[in-house]
Amino acid sequence: MFILSKEISFPDIELTDEDGLLAIGGDLSIKRLLLAYRSGIFPWYNENEPICWWSPNPRFVLFPDELKISKSMKVVLNKREFSFTTNKAFHDVILNCKTVYRKEQGGTWINNHIINAYTKLHELGFAHSAEAWIDNELVGGLYGIRLGNIFFGESMFSKTSNASKFAFINYISQLQKENVKLIDCQVYTHHLENFGARMIDRKQFITILNASFITT
């Protein structure tokens, strides 16, 4: 594990520990965050702890053309209970990702520094949100980073049953139409596995990531 300095750089990702931890320290500046994502690295740490930078191997990802939609969610989609938007309420989405209770989760890693940094990324066109609404009430959504043909998913929330799933399915379908090749889910969750996400070797992930910047 490496200690980062003020210099905007990262060690080789092959130097991570077995859990995928590469380095600690540094900052959440726009330049460092963009370099991190372009290098297959992301920040993930708890409140009042140093910033931790990760690049796990294997990597949990979703190929858009492998998206699985359950029969029950097809019924939800056909009911048209929700409406879908993108980038209409980024700040509200990230705030809800911070505050909405999640079963079996003691807290959240999203702090005010994260909110400020990713809001700046949104203002610069790198961070995006997808929203689910009932009438004019925001009831679910997700946010992440879009670089090249890759979307790096960060977090999602739901205030009512199926709202985040609705936003996720619609957004993945939209990204596929926009020629996005891969959704980076970062680390395993059973929830995203149900949508078709799977593990791939980190080298394969980096190859896809690098190709994304060649072709865009």
Biotite code that builds the C-alpha atoms (Angstrom):
import biotite.structure as struc

atoms = struc.array([
    struc.Atom([0.000, 0.000, 0.000], chain_id="A", res_id=1, res_name="MET", atom_name="CA", element="C"),
    struc.Atom([1.318, 3.419, -0.979], chain_id="A", res_id=2, res_name="PHE", atom_name="CA", element="C"),
    struc.Atom([0.990, 6.852, 0.622], chain_id="A", res_id=3, res_name="ILE", atom_name="CA", element="C"),
    struc.Atom([0.104, 9.485, -1.958], chain_id="A", res_id=4, res_name="LEU", atom_name="CA", element="C"),
    struc.Atom([1.756, 12.888, -2.052], chain_id="A", res_id=5, res_name="SER", atom_name="CA", element="C"),
    struc.Atom([0.466, 16.138, -3.549], chain_id="A", res_id=6, res_name="LYS", atom_name="CA", element="C"),
    struc.Atom([1.687, 14.958, -6.948], chain_id="A", res_id=7, res_name="GLU", atom_name="CA", element="C"),
    struc.Atom([-1.233, 13.846, -9.156], chain_id="A", res_id=8, res_name="ILE", atom_name="CA", element="C"),
    struc.Atom([-0.148, 10.274, -9.806], chain_id="A", res_id=9, res_name="SER", atom_name="CA", element="C"),
    struc.Atom([-0.857, 6.691, -8.737], chain_id="A", res_id=10, res_name="PHE", atom_name="CA", element="C"),
    struc.Atom([1.285, 3.565, -8.416], chain_id="A", res_id=11, res_name="PRO", atom_name="CA", element="C"),
    struc.Atom([0.878, 0.722, -10.917], chain_id="A", res_id=12, res_name="ASP", atom_name="CA", element="C"),
    struc.Atom([-2.420, -1.049, -10.189], chain_id="A", res_id=13, res_name="ILE", atom_name="CA", element="C"),
    struc.Atom([-0.622, -4.391, -10.215], chain_id="A", res_id=14, res_name="GLU", atom_name="CA", element="C"),
    struc.Atom([0.750, -3.341, -6.811], chain_id="A", res_id=15, res_name="LEU", atom_name="CA", element="C"),
    struc.Atom([-2.606, -3.550, -4.990], chain_id="A", res_id=16, res_name="THR", atom_name="CA", element="C"),
    struc.Atom([-2.988, -5.833, -2.010], chain_id="A", res_id=17, res_name="ASP", atom_name="CA", element="C"),
    struc.Atom([-5.209, -8.916, -2.219], chain_id="A", res_id=18, res_name="GLU", atom_name="CA", element="C"),
    struc.Atom([-8.300, -6.858, -1.414], chain_id="A", res_id=19, res_name="ASP", atom_name="CA", element="C"),
    struc.Atom([-7.583, -4.357, -4.170], chain_id="A", res_id=20, res_name="GLY", atom_name="CA", element="C"),
    struc.Atom([-6.313, -1.507, -1.974], chain_id="A", res_id=21, res_name="LEU", atom_name="CA", element="C"),
    struc.Atom([-3.658, 0.451, -3.850], chain_id="A", res_id=22, res_name="LEU", atom_name="CA", element="C"),
    struc.Atom([-2.964, 3.667, -1.937], chain_id="A", res_id=23, res_name="ALA", atom_name="CA", element="C"),
    struc.Atom([-4.177, 6.065, 0.727], chain_id="A", res_id=24, res_name="ILE", atom_name="CA", element="C"),
    struc.Atom([-4.070, 9.824, 1.000], chain_id="A", res_id=25, res_name="GLY", atom_name="CA", element="C"),
    struc.Atom([-4.037, 12.459, -1.690], chain_id="A", res_id=26, res_name="GLY", atom_name="CA", element="C"),
    struc.Atom([-7.147, 14.498, -2.382], chain_id="A", res_id=27, res_name="ASP", atom_name="CA", element="C"),
    struc.Atom([-10.409, 14.533, -4.322], chain_id="A", res_id=28, res_name="LEU", atom_name="CA", element="C"),
    struc.Atom([-9.332, 17.128, -6.862], chain_id="A", res_id=29, res_name="SER", atom_name="CA", element="C"),
    struc.Atom([-10.860, 16.924, -10.325], chain_id="A", res_id=30, res_name="ILE", atom_name="CA", element="C"),
    struc.Atom([-7.506, 16.042, -11.910], chain_id="A", res_id=31, res_name="LYS", atom_name="CA", element="C"),
    struc.Atom([-6.828, 13.232, -9.446], chain_id="A", res_id=32, res_name="ARG", atom_name="CA", element="C"),
    struc.Atom([-10.325, 11.772, -9.712], chain_id="A", res_id=33, res_name="LEU", atom_name="CA", element="C"),
    struc.Atom([-10.255, 11.764, -13.513], chain_id="A", res_id=34, res_name="LEU", atom_name="CA", element="C"),
    struc.Atom([-6.787, 10.184, -13.533], chain_id="A", res_id=35, res_name="LEU", atom_name="CA", element="C"),
    struc.Atom([-8.016, 7.562, -11.075], chain_id="A", res_id=36, res_name="ALA", atom_name="CA", element="C"),
    struc.Atom([-11.027, 6.510, -13.149], chain_id="A", res_id=37, res_name="TYR", atom_name="CA", element="C"),
    struc.Atom([-9.019, 6.516, -16.365], chain_id="A", res_id=38, res_name="ARG", atom_name="CA", element="C"),
    struc.Atom([-6.537, 4.201, -14.628], chain_id="A", res_id=39, res_name="SER", atom_name="CA", element="C"),
    struc.Atom([-9.140, 1.782, -13.268], chain_id="A", res_id=40, res_name="GLY", atom_name="CA", element="C"),
    struc.Atom([-8.949, 3.193, -9.731], chain_id="A", res_id=41, res_name="ILE", atom_name="CA", element="C"),
    struc.Atom([-11.706, 4.591, -7.521], chain_id="A", res_id=42, res_name="PHE", atom_name="CA", element="C"),
    struc.Atom([-11.936, 6.170, -4.038], chain_id="A", res_id=43, res_name="PRO", atom_name="CA", element="C"),
    struc.Atom([-13.827, 4.397, -1.267], chain_id="A", res_id=44, res_name="TRP", atom_name="CA", element="C"),
    struc.Atom([-13.381, 5.185, 2.408], chain_id="A", res_id=45, res_name="TYR", atom_name="CA", element="C"),
    struc.Atom([-15.248, 5.881, 5.623], chain_id="A", res_id=46, res_name="ASN", atom_name="CA", element="C"),
    struc.Atom([-15.909, 9.222, 7.282], chain_id="A", res_id=47, res_name="GLU", atom_name="CA", element="C"),
    struc.Atom([-12.919, 10.589, 9.261], chain_id="A", res_id=48, res_name="ASN", atom_name="CA", element="C"),
    struc.Atom([-10.507, 8.188, 7.570], chain_id="A", res_id=49, res_name="GLU", atom_name="CA", element="C"),
    struc.Atom([-7.820, 8.880, 4.952], chain_id="A", res_id=50, res_name="PRO", atom_name="CA", element="C"),
    struc.Atom([-8.933, 8.576, 1.338], chain_id="A", res_id=51, res_name="ILE", atom_name="CA", element="C"),
    struc.Atom([-8.447, 4.993, 0.153], chain_id="A", res_id=52, res_name="CYS", atom_name="CA", element="C"),
    struc.Atom([-7.911, 4.176, -3.536], chain_id="A", res_id=53, res_name="TRP", atom_name="CA", element="C"),
    struc.Atom([-8.923, 0.774, -4.911], chain_id="A", res_id=54, res_name="TRP", atom_name="CA", element="C"),
    struc.Atom([-8.504, -1.339, -8.028], chain_id="A", res_id=55, res_name="SER", atom_name="CA", element="C"),
    struc.Atom([-9.876, -4.797, -7.219], chain_id="A", res_id=56, res_name="PRO", atom_name="CA", element="C"),
    struc.Atom([-9.076, -7.941, -9.146], chain_id="A", res_id=57, res_name="ASN", atom_name="CA", element="C"),
    struc.Atom([-11.310, -9.427, -10.413], chain_id="A", res_id=58, res_name="PRO", atom_name="CA", element="C"),
    struc.Atom([-13.551, -6.487, -11.338], chain_id="A", res_id=59, res_name="ARG", atom_name="CA", element="C"),
    struc.Atom([-17.346, -6.622, -11.083], chain_id="A", res_id=60, res_name="PHE", atom_name="CA", element="C"),
    struc.Atom([-18.898, -5.291, -14.297], chain_id="A", res_id=61, res_name="VAL", atom_name="CA", element="C"),
    struc.Atom([-22.026, -5.343, -16.422], chain_id="A", res_id=62, res_name="LEU", atom_name="CA", element="C"),
    struc.Atom([-21.981, -5.495, -20.202], chain_id="A", res_id=63, res_name="PHE", atom_name="CA", element="C"),
    struc.Atom([-25.101, -3.589, -21.317], chain_id="A", res_id=64, res_name="PRO", atom_name="CA", element="C"),
    struc.Atom([-26.142, -6.285, -23.800], chain_id="A", res_id=65, res_name="ASP", atom_name="CA", element="C"),
    struc.Atom([-26.115, -8.804, -20.932], chain_id="A", res_id=66, res_name="GLU", atom_name="CA", element="C"),
    struc.Atom([-28.645, -6.852, -18.837], chain_id="A", res_id=67, res_name="LEU", atom_name="CA", element="C"),
    struc.Atom([-31.184, -9.207, -17.268], chain_id="A", res_id=68, res_name="LYS", atom_name="CA", element="C"),
    struc.Atom([-34.690, -7.944, -16.521], chain_id="A", res_id=69, res_name="ILE", atom_name="CA", element="C"),
    struc.Atom([-36.819, -10.178, -14.307], chain_id="A", res_id=70, res_name="SER", atom_name="CA", element="C"),
    struc.Atom([-40.453, -10.936, -15.115], chain_id="A", res_id=71, res_name="LYS", atom_name="CA", element="C"),
    struc.Atom([-41.561, -8.910, -12.104], chain_id="A", res_id=72, res_name="SER", atom_name="CA", element="C"),
    struc.Atom([-39.579, -5.876, -13.273], chain_id="A", res_id=73, res_name="MET", atom_name="CA", element="C"),
    struc.Atom([-41.016, -6.196, -16.779], chain_id="A", res_id=74, res_name="LYS", atom_name="CA", element="C"),
    struc.Atom([-44.436, -5.867, -15.162], chain_id="A", res_id=75, res_name="VAL", atom_name="CA", element="C"),
    struc.Atom([-43.245, -2.755, -13.274], chain_id="A", res_id=76, res_name="VAL", atom_name="CA", element="C"),
    struc.Atom([-41.871, -1.214, -16.472], chain_id="A", res_id=77, res_name="LEU", atom_name="CA", element="C"),
    struc.Atom([-45.138, -1.861, -18.298], chain_id="A", res_id=78, res_name="ASN", atom_name="CA", element="C"),
    struc.Atom([-47.227, -0.289, -15.533], chain_id="A", res_id=79, res_name="LYS", atom_name="CA", element="C"),
    struc.Atom([-45.592, 3.099, -16.140], chain_id="A", res_id=80, res_name="ARG", atom_name="CA", element="C"),
    struc.Atom([-45.880, 3.946, -12.435], chain_id="A", res_id=81, res_name="GLU", atom_name="CA", element="C"),
    struc.Atom([-42.574, 5.812, -12.592], chain_id="A", res_id=82, res_name="PHE", atom_name="CA", element="C"),
    struc.Atom([-41.186, 8.425, -14.951], chain_id="A", res_id=83, res_name="SER", atom_name="CA", element="C"),
    struc.Atom([-37.514, 8.528, -15.910], chain_id="A", res_id=84, res_name="PHE", atom_name="CA", element="C"),
    struc.Atom([-35.064, 11.409, -16.343], chain_id="A", res_id=85, res_name="THR", atom_name="CA", element="C"),
    struc.Atom([-31.315, 11.937, -16.498], chain_id="A", res_id=86, res_name="THR", atom_name="CA", element="C"),
    struc.Atom([-29.268, 14.754, -14.962], chain_id="A", res_id=87, res_name="ASN", atom_name="CA", element="C"),
    struc.Atom([-32.372, 16.544, -13.736], chain_id="A", res_id=88, res_name="LYS", atom_name="CA", element="C"),
    struc.Atom([-31.586, 16.252, -10.014], chain_id="A", res_id=89, res_name="ALA", atom_name="CA", element="C"),
    struc.Atom([-27.947, 15.223, -9.583], chain_id="A", res_id=90, res_name="PHE", atom_name="CA", element="C"),
    struc.Atom([-27.457, 16.935, -6.230], chain_id="A", res_id=91, res_name="HIS", atom_name="CA", element="C"),
    struc.Atom([-30.661, 15.448, -4.820], chain_id="A", res_id=92, res_name="ASP", atom_name="CA", element="C"),
    struc.Atom([-29.668, 11.997, -6.040], chain_id="A", res_id=93, res_name="VAL", atom_name="CA", element="C"),
    struc.Atom([-26.244, 12.042, -4.388], chain_id="A", res_id=94, res_name="ILE", atom_name="CA", element="C"),
    struc.Atom([-27.744, 13.440, -1.160], chain_id="A", res_id=95, res_name="LEU", atom_name="CA", element="C"),
    struc.Atom([-30.275, 10.618, -1.098], chain_id="A", res_id=96, res_name="ASN", atom_name="CA", element="C"),
    struc.Atom([-27.533, 8.076, -1.772], chain_id="A", res_id=97, res_name="CYS", atom_name="CA", element="C"),
    struc.Atom([-25.866, 9.446, 1.353], chain_id="A", res_id=98, res_name="LYS", atom_name="CA", element="C"),
    struc.Atom([-28.912, 9.483, 3.623], chain_id="A", res_id=99, res_name="THR", atom_name="CA", element="C"),
    struc.Atom([-31.400, 6.782, 2.571], chain_id="A", res_id=100, res_name="VAL", atom_name="CA", element="C"),
    struc.Atom([-31.233, 3.745, 4.870], chain_id="A", res_id=101, res_name="TYR", atom_name="CA", element="C"),
    struc.Atom([-29.966, 0.497, 3.382], chain_id="A", res_id=102, res_name="ARG", atom_name="CA", element="C"),
    struc.Atom([-30.674, -2.842, 5.011], chain_id="A", res_id=103, res_name="LYS", atom_name="CA", element="C"),
    struc.Atom([-27.600, -4.492, 6.555], chain_id="A", res_id=104, res_name="GLU", atom_name="CA", element="C"),
    struc.Atom([-25.508, -1.360, 6.057], chain_id="A", res_id=105, res_name="GLN", atom_name="CA", element="C"),
    struc.Atom([-24.355, 0.495, 9.139], chain_id="A", res_id=106, res_name="GLY", atom_name="CA", element="C"),
    struc.Atom([-23.538, 3.762, 7.416], chain_id="A", res_id=107, res_name="GLY", atom_name="CA", element="C"),
    struc.Atom([-22.520, 5.422, 4.210], chain_id="A", res_id=108, res_name="THR", atom_name="CA", element="C"),
    struc.Atom([-19.146, 6.224, 2.646], chain_id="A", res_id=109, res_name="TRP", atom_name="CA", element="C"),
    struc.Atom([-20.576, 9.316, 0.937], chain_id="A", res_id=110, res_name="ILE", atom_name="CA", element="C"),
    struc.Atom([-19.477, 12.377, 2.913], chain_id="A", res_id=111, res_name="ASN", atom_name="CA", element="C"),
    struc.Atom([-19.566, 16.104, 2.194], chain_id="A", res_id=112, res_name="ASN", atom_name="CA", element="C"),
    struc.Atom([-16.150, 15.982, 0.501], chain_id="A", res_id=113, res_name="HIS", atom_name="CA", element="C"),
    struc.Atom([-17.436, 13.299, -1.867], chain_id="A", res_id=114, res_name="ILE", atom_name="CA", element="C"),
    struc.Atom([-20.603, 15.298, -2.551], chain_id="A", res_id=115, res_name="ILE", atom_name="CA", element="C"),
    struc.Atom([-18.654, 18.468, -3.334], chain_id="A", res_id=116, res_name="ASN", atom_name="CA", element="C"),
    struc.Atom([-16.142, 16.694, -5.570], chain_id="A", res_id=117, res_name="ALA", atom_name="CA", element="C"),
    struc.Atom([-18.702, 14.758, -7.598], chain_id="A", res_id=118, res_name="TYR", atom_name="CA", element="C"),
    struc.Atom([-20.957, 17.795, -7.912], chain_id="A", res_id=119, res_name="THR", atom_name="CA", element="C"),
    struc.Atom([-18.008, 19.582, -9.542], chain_id="A", res_id=120, res_name="LYS", atom_name="CA", element="C"),
    struc.Atom([-17.533, 16.590, -11.834], chain_id="A", res_id=121, res_name="LEU", atom_name="CA", element="C"),
    struc.Atom([-21.215, 16.839, -12.731], chain_id="A", res_id=122, res_name="HIS", atom_name="CA", element="C"),
    struc.Atom([-20.897, 20.536, -13.531], chain_id="A", res_id=123, res_name="GLU", atom_name="CA", element="C"),
    struc.Atom([-17.990, 19.662, -15.842], chain_id="A", res_id=124, res_name="LEU", atom_name="CA", element="C"),
    struc.Atom([-20.022, 16.980, -17.610], chain_id="A", res_id=125, res_name="GLY", atom_name="CA", element="C"),
    struc.Atom([-18.283, 13.901, -16.178], chain_id="A", res_id=126, res_name="PHE", atom_name="CA", element="C"),
    struc.Atom([-20.705, 12.824, -13.431], chain_id="A", res_id=127, res_name="ALA", atom_name="CA", element="C"),
    struc.Atom([-24.272, 11.893, -14.328], chain_id="A", res_id=128, res_name="HIS", atom_name="CA", element="C"),
    struc.Atom([-27.467, 10.921, -12.577], chain_id="A", res_id=129, res_name="SER", atom_name="CA", element="C"),
    struc.Atom([-30.556, 8.945, -13.498], chain_id="A", res_id=130, res_name="ALA", atom_name="CA", element="C"),
    struc.Atom([-33.824, 9.538, -11.669], chain_id="A", res_id=131, res_name="GLU", atom_name="CA", element="C"),
    struc.Atom([-37.113, 7.773, -11.022], chain_id="A", res_id=132, res_name="ALA", atom_name="CA", element="C"),
    struc.Atom([-40.133, 9.914, -10.178], chain_id="A", res_id=133, res_name="TRP", atom_name="CA", element="C"),
    struc.Atom([-43.696, 9.449, -9.052], chain_id="A", res_id=134, res_name="ILE", atom_name="CA", element="C"),
    struc.Atom([-45.485, 12.609, -10.116], chain_id="A", res_id=135, res_name="ASP", atom_name="CA", element="C"),
    struc.Atom([-43.003, 15.307, -9.043], chain_id="A", res_id=136, res_name="ASN", atom_name="CA", element="C"),
    struc.Atom([-41.384, 13.343, -6.204], chain_id="A", res_id=137, res_name="GLU", atom_name="CA", element="C"),
    struc.Atom([-37.905, 11.872, -6.585], chain_id="A", res_id=138, res_name="LEU", atom_name="CA", element="C"),
    struc.Atom([-38.208, 8.280, -5.359], chain_id="A", res_id=139, res_name="VAL", atom_name="CA", element="C"),
    struc.Atom([-35.086, 6.586, -6.694], chain_id="A", res_id=140, res_name="GLY", atom_name="CA", element="C"),
    struc.Atom([-31.944, 7.051, -8.702], chain_id="A", res_id=141, res_name="GLY", atom_name="CA", element="C"),
    struc.Atom([-28.258, 6.486, -9.228], chain_id="A", res_id=142, res_name="LEU", atom_name="CA", element="C"),
    struc.Atom([-25.134, 8.420, -10.136], chain_id="A", res_id=143, res_name="TYR", atom_name="CA", element="C"),
    struc.Atom([-21.718, 7.709, -11.579], chain_id="A", res_id=144, res_name="GLY", atom_name="CA", element="C"),
    struc.Atom([-18.927, 8.833, -13.883], chain_id="A", res_id=145, res_name="ILE", atom_name="CA", element="C"),
    struc.Atom([-18.977, 8.621, -17.684], chain_id="A", res_id=146, res_name="ARG", atom_name="CA", element="C"),
    struc.Atom([-15.591, 8.516, -19.425], chain_id="A", res_id=147, res_name="LEU", atom_name="CA", element="C"),
    struc.Atom([-15.273, 7.412, -23.015], chain_id="A", res_id=148, res_name="GLY", atom_name="CA", element="C"),
    struc.Atom([-17.496, 4.390, -23.558], chain_id="A", res_id=149, res_name="ASN", atom_name="CA", element="C"),
    struc.Atom([-17.432, 3.366, -19.885], chain_id="A", res_id=150, res_name="ILE", atom_name="CA", element="C"),
    struc.Atom([-19.887, 4.259, -17.127], chain_id="A", res_id=151, res_name="PHE", atom_name="CA", element="C"),
    struc.Atom([-18.525, 3.897, -13.585], chain_id="A", res_id=152, res_name="PHE", atom_name="CA", element="C"),
    struc.Atom([-21.479, 3.341, -11.274], chain_id="A", res_id=153, res_name="GLY", atom_name="CA", element="C"),
    struc.Atom([-21.070, 4.826, -7.809], chain_id="A", res_id=154, res_name="GLU", atom_name="CA", element="C"),
    struc.Atom([-24.275, 4.510, -5.786], chain_id="A", res_id=155, res_name="SER", atom_name="CA", element="C"),
    struc.Atom([-28.041, 4.220, -6.005], chain_id="A", res_id=156, res_name="MET", atom_name="CA", element="C"),
    struc.Atom([-30.996, 4.753, -3.692], chain_id="A", res_id=157, res_name="PHE", atom_name="CA", element="C"),
    struc.Atom([-34.663, 3.905, -3.505], chain_id="A", res_id=158, res_name="SER", atom_name="CA", element="C"),
    struc.Atom([-37.419, 5.418, -1.394], chain_id="A", res_id=159, res_name="LYS", atom_name="CA", element="C"),
    struc.Atom([-40.084, 3.074, -2.704], chain_id="A", res_id=160, res_name="THR", atom_name="CA", element="C"),
    struc.Atom([-40.035, -0.475, -4.001], chain_id="A", res_id=161, res_name="SER", atom_name="CA", element="C"),
    struc.Atom([-38.433, -0.949, -7.430], chain_id="A", res_id=162, res_name="ASN", atom_name="CA", element="C"),
    struc.Atom([-37.630, 2.744, -7.961], chain_id="A", res_id=163, res_name="ALA", atom_name="CA", element="C"),
    struc.Atom([-33.849, 2.364, -8.204], chain_id="A", res_id=164, res_name="SER", atom_name="CA", element="C"),
    struc.Atom([-34.265, -0.763, -10.340], chain_id="A", res_id=165, res_name="LYS", atom_name="CA", element="C"),
    struc.Atom([-36.500, 1.201, -12.700], chain_id="A", res_id=166, res_name="PHE", atom_name="CA", element="C"),
    struc.Atom([-33.919, 3.989, -12.988], chain_id="A", res_id=167, res_name="ALA", atom_name="CA", element="C"),
    struc.Atom([-31.079, 1.503, -13.429], chain_id="A", res_id=168, res_name="PHE", atom_name="CA", element="C"),
    struc.Atom([-32.767, -0.502, -16.196], chain_id="A", res_id=169, res_name="ILE", atom_name="CA", element="C"),
    struc.Atom([-33.786, 2.604, -18.111], chain_id="A", res_id=170, res_name="ASN", atom_name="CA", element="C"),
    struc.Atom([-30.356, 4.164, -17.787], chain_id="A", res_id=171, res_name="TYR", atom_name="CA", element="C"),
    struc.Atom([-28.506, 1.040, -18.917], chain_id="A", res_id=172, res_name="ILE", atom_name="CA", element="C"),
    struc.Atom([-30.813, 0.852, -21.934], chain_id="A", res_id=173, res_name="SER", atom_name="CA", element="C"),
    struc.Atom([-30.057, 4.495, -22.718], chain_id="A", res_id=174, res_name="GLN", atom_name="CA", element="C"),
    struc.Atom([-26.293, 4.013, -22.321], chain_id="A", res_id=175, res_name="LEU", atom_name="CA", element="C"),
    struc.Atom([-26.393, 1.029, -24.658], chain_id="A", res_id=176, res_name="GLN", atom_name="CA", element="C"),
    struc.Atom([-27.994, 3.236, -27.331], chain_id="A", res_id=177, res_name="LYS", atom_name="CA", element="C"),
    struc.Atom([-25.158, 5.721, -26.743], chain_id="A", res_id=178, res_name="GLU", atom_name="CA", element="C"),
    struc.Atom([-22.590, 2.981, -27.477], chain_id="A", res_id=179, res_name="ASN", atom_name="CA", element="C"),
    struc.Atom([-21.417, 2.537, -23.880], chain_id="A", res_id=180, res_name="VAL", atom_name="CA", element="C"),
    struc.Atom([-19.549, -0.771, -23.793], chain_id="A", res_id=181, res_name="LYS", atom_name="CA", element="C"),
    struc.Atom([-19.242, -1.463, -20.081], chain_id="A", res_id=182, res_name="LEU", atom_name="CA", element="C"),
    struc.Atom([-20.750, -0.566, -16.726], chain_id="A", res_id=183, res_name="ILE", atom_name="CA", element="C"),
    struc.Atom([-18.158, -0.682, -13.946], chain_id="A", res_id=184, res_name="ASP", atom_name="CA", element="C"),
    struc.Atom([-19.904, -1.959, -10.812], chain_id="A", res_id=185, res_name="CYS", atom_name="CA", element="C"),
    struc.Atom([-16.548, -2.033, -8.951], chain_id="A", res_id=186, res_name="GLN", atom_name="CA", element="C"),
    struc.Atom([-17.228, -4.649, -6.264], chain_id="A", res_id=187, res_name="VAL", atom_name="CA", element="C"),
    struc.Atom([-19.637, -7.568, -6.012], chain_id="A", res_id=188, res_name="TYR", atom_name="CA", element="C"),
    struc.Atom([-23.236, -7.163, -4.894], chain_id="A", res_id=189, res_name="THR", atom_name="CA", element="C"),
    struc.Atom([-25.946, -9.794, -5.178], chain_id="A", res_id=190, res_name="HIS", atom_name="CA", element="C"),
    struc.Atom([-28.359, -7.055, -6.250], chain_id="A", res_id=191, res_name="HIS", atom_name="CA", element="C"),
    struc.Atom([-26.354, -6.210, -9.395], chain_id="A", res_id=192, res_name="LEU", atom_name="CA", element="C"),
    struc.Atom([-25.564, -9.847, -10.092], chain_id="A", res_id=193, res_name="GLU", atom_name="CA", element="C"),
    struc.Atom([-29.296, -10.325, -10.571], chain_id="A", res_id=194, res_name="ASN", atom_name="CA", element="C"),
    struc.Atom([-29.088, -7.771, -13.379], chain_id="A", res_id=195, res_name="PHE", atom_name="CA", element="C"),
    struc.Atom([-26.354, -9.755, -15.119], chain_id="A", res_id=196, res_name="GLY", atom_name="CA", element="C"),
    struc.Atom([-23.209, -8.213, -13.648], chain_id="A", res_id=197, res_name="ALA", atom_name="CA", element="C"),
    struc.Atom([-20.235, -10.567, -13.412], chain_id="A", res_id=198, res_name="ARG", atom_name="CA", element="C"),
    struc.Atom([-16.573, -10.720, -12.540], chain_id="A", res_id=199, res_name="MET", atom_name="CA", element="C"),
    struc.Atom([-13.865, -10.222, -15.155], chain_id="A", res_id=200, res_name="ILE", atom_name="CA", element="C"),
    struc.Atom([-10.090, -10.180, -14.799], chain_id="A", res_id=201, res_name="ASP", atom_name="CA", element="C"),
    struc.Atom([-8.681, -6.727, -14.089], chain_id="A", res_id=202, res_name="ARG", atom_name="CA", element="C"),
    struc.Atom([-6.417, -6.936, -17.136], chain_id="A", res_id=203, res_name="LYS", atom_name="CA", element="C"),
    struc.Atom([-9.468, -7.453, -19.343], chain_id="A", res_id=204, res_name="GLN", atom_name="CA", element="C"),
    struc.Atom([-11.161, -4.503, -17.647], chain_id="A", res_id=205, res_name="PHE", atom_name="CA", element="C"),
    struc.Atom([-8.157, -2.245, -18.265], chain_id="A", res_id=206, res_name="ILE", atom_name="CA", element="C"),
    struc.Atom([-7.959, -3.374, -21.894], chain_id="A", res_id=207, res_name="THR", atom_name="CA", element="C"),
    struc.Atom([-11.606, -2.399, -22.416], chain_id="A", res_id=208, res_name="ILE", atom_name="CA", element="C"),
    struc.Atom([-11.049, 0.852, -20.536], chain_id="A", res_id=209, res_name="LEU", atom_name="CA", element="C"),
    struc.Atom([-8.029, 1.833, -22.628], chain_id="A", res_id=210, res_name="ASN", atom_name="CA", element="C"),
    struc.Atom([-9.822, 0.954, -25.874], chain_id="A", res_id=211, res_name="ALA", atom_name="CA", element="C"),
    struc.Atom([-12.672, 3.256, -24.840], chain_id="A", res_id=212, res_name="SER", atom_name="CA", element="C"),
    struc.Atom([-10.415, 6.302, -25.118], chain_id="A", res_id=213, res_name="PHE", atom_name="CA", element="C"),
    struc.Atom([-8.951, 5.186, -28.433], chain_id="A", res_id=214, res_name="ILE", atom_name="CA", element="C"),
    struc.Atom([-12.357, 4.901, -30.097], chain_id="A", res_id=215, res_name="THR", atom_name="CA", element="C"),
    struc.Atom([-13.973, 8.087, -28.718], chain_id="A", res_id=216, res_name="THR", atom_name="CA", element="C"),
])
